Amino acid sequence: MIKPVTTLQTPRFTMRKLRRQDAAALLPTLGDEAQCRYLSRPAFSSEEELWNWLADPSWTGRTWIAEDACGTVVGRFVAVPDEEEEGVEEIGYITCAERQGMGIARECTAALVAHLFDGGHVRRLIAEIDAENSPSIRLIERLGFRRDALHMAYEETHKGVCDVAIYSLSREGQAALRESE
């Protein structure tokens, strides 16, 4: 059963459930090849194609759309339960191209991590990151995730065969980070 998407608040953003009109807001980013370089699929060619992917009923994950105080969509954040291991979820994120470099991904991902651990059912979070995606690696490391593995030639995507770094953070590890802050 897919868990509900609870609205989350950060100091600057509201993270809410996905809506149909979000496809139009995300298309300038997810329709750009350069922005989709580290995704497992190429850029989307239309709003309809993007919406069908975002709202795919067979997908078991949850999406949070981050918007600023003006209601402008600034990013998408996801949590996907591991099919084989109870209490483990994979997280992912993308910030809209025109808003990158403003700390949005850090603020919203930190809120998502706290929400997932505070809910009690998640004991470990993972992030699978293209080994060439250094901004994403820096972000996840700043949030306390540690690299568990580097899988060479792990995934074939639209850009070719990629190495993938696997990062994780346990509930206990996150609690220790909170205490040290």
C-alpha positions in Angstrom: 0.0 0.0 0.0 1.3 3.4 -0.9 1.6 5.8 2.1 -0.1 9.2 1.8 1.9 12.3 1.0 1.8 14.6 4.1 2.3 18.3 3.5 5.7 19.4 4.8 6.9 22.9 5.7 10.4 24.2 5.6 11.4 27.8 6.4 11.0 28.8 2.8 8.9 26.1 1.1 5.8 24.0 1.2 6.2 20.4 0.1 2.9 19.1 -1.1 1.2 16.3 -3.1 1.6 16.2 -6.9 -1.0 18.0 -9.0 -1.7 17.7 -12.7 -0.5 21.3 -13.4 2.9 20.5 -11.9 3.9 18.7 -15.2 3.8 22.1 -16.9 6.0 23.7 -14.2 8.5 20.8 -14.3 8.7 20.4 -18.1 11.3 23.2 -18.7 13.7 21.3 -16.4 12.7 17.7 -17.2 12.4 18.5 -20.9 16.0 19.8 -21.1 18.7 17.2 -22.0 21.3 18.9 -19.9 19.1 18.8 -16.8 18.3 15.2 -17.4 21.9 14.1 -17.8 21.9 12.1 -14.6 18.4 10.6 -14.9 18.0 7.1 -16.0 15.9 8.3 -19.0 16.2 11.1 -21.5 14.4 14.4 -21.3 10.6 14.5 -21.8 9.3 15.8 -25.1 5.9 16.9 -23.9 3.8 17.8 -20.9 1.6 14.8 -21.5 4.6 12.4 -21.6 5.9 13.9 -18.4 2.5 13.7 -16.6 2.1 10.1 -17.6 5.5 9.3 -16.0 4.9 11.4 -12.9 1.4 9.9 -12.3 2.2 6.3 -13.4 -0.2 4.2 -11.2 2.2 1.3 -11.1 4.9 3.4 -9.4 5.1 2.7 -5.7 6.9 5.9 -4.6 5.6 9.1 -3.3 6.2 12.6 -4.7 6.4 15.9 -2.9 6.4 19.1 -5.0 8.1 22.0 -3.4 6.8 25.5 -4.0 7.8 28.9 -2.7 5.6 31.4 -0.9 4.3 32.7 -4.2 3.2 29.2 -5.2 6.0 28.7 -7.8 7.1 25.1 -8.2 10.8 24.8 -7.4 11.5 21.1 -7.3 10.3 17.5 -7.0 11.3 15.2 -4.1 10.5 11.5 -3.9 10.7 8.5 -1.6 10.4 5.0 -2.9 10.1 2.0 -0.6 12.6 -0.8 -1.2 10.7 -3.8 -2.6 12.9 -6.4 -0.8 13.8 -4.7 2.5 11.1 -3.4 5.0 11.9 -0.1 6.5 14.2 1.1 3.7 13.3 3.8 1.2 15.2 5.4 -1.6 15.1 9.2 -1.9 15.5 11.4 -5.0 15.3 15.1 -5.9 15.5 17.6 -8.7 15.4 21.4 -8.4 13.9 23.4 -11.2 16.8 24.7 -13.4 16.2 28.4 -12.9 16.3 27.9 -9.1 19.4 25.6 -8.8 22.2 26.8 -6.5 19.8 28.5 -4.0 19.8 25.8 -1.3 16.4 24.4 -2.2 17.5 20.8 -2.6 19.3 20.9 0.7 16.4 22.5 2.7 13.7 20.3 1.2 15.7 17.0 1.2 16.6 17.6 4.8 12.9 18.1 5.6 12.0 14.9 3.7 14.7 12.9 5.5 13.4 14.2 8.9 9.8 13.4 8.0 10.6 9.9 6.8 12.6 9.0 10.0 10.2 10.8 12.3 7.3 8.7 11.0 8.9 5.6 12.7 8.5 3.1 9.9 11.8 4.0 8.1 15.1 2.8 9.6 17.4 3.5 6.6 17.4 5.8 3.6 19.4 5.2 0.4 20.3 7.4 -2.5 21.6 6.0 -5.8 23.6 8.7 -7.6 25.4 8.7 -10.9 29.0 8.9 -9.9 29.6 11.9 -12.1 26.9 13.9 -10.4 29.1 15.8 -8.0 26.5 18.4 -6.9 24.1 15.6 -5.8 26.9 13.8 -4.0 28.0 16.9 -2.1 24.4 17.5 -1.1 23.7 14.0 0.2 27.1 13.9 2.1 26.2 17.3 3.7 23.0 15.7 5.0 25.1 12.9 6.7 24.7 10.1 4.1 27.8 7.9 3.7 28.9 6.0 0.6 28.3 2.3 1.0 29.4 1.3 -2.5 30.5 2.3 -5.9 29.1 0.1 -8.6 31.2 0.3 -11.8 29.3 0.1 -15.1 26.1 -0.5 -13.1 23.4 1.1 -15.1 22.8 1.7 -18.8 21.0 5.0 -19.4 20.3 7.3 -22.3 23.9 8.7 -22.0 25.5 5.2 -21.9 26.8 2.9 -19.2 27.2 4.7 -15.8 28.9 4.1 -12.5 26.5 4.5 -9.6 27.4 5.5 -6.0 25.1 4.1 -3.3 24.7 6.3 -0.2 22.8 5.5 3.0 21.8 7.1 6.3 20.3 5.2 9.2 17.7 6.6 11.6 20.4 6.3 14.4 22.9 8.1 12.2 20.5 10.9 11.5 19.6 11.2 15.2 23.3 11.5 16.1 23.7 14.2 13.5 20.8 16.1 15.0 22.3 15.9 18.5 25.7 17.2 17.2 24.2 20.3 15.6 
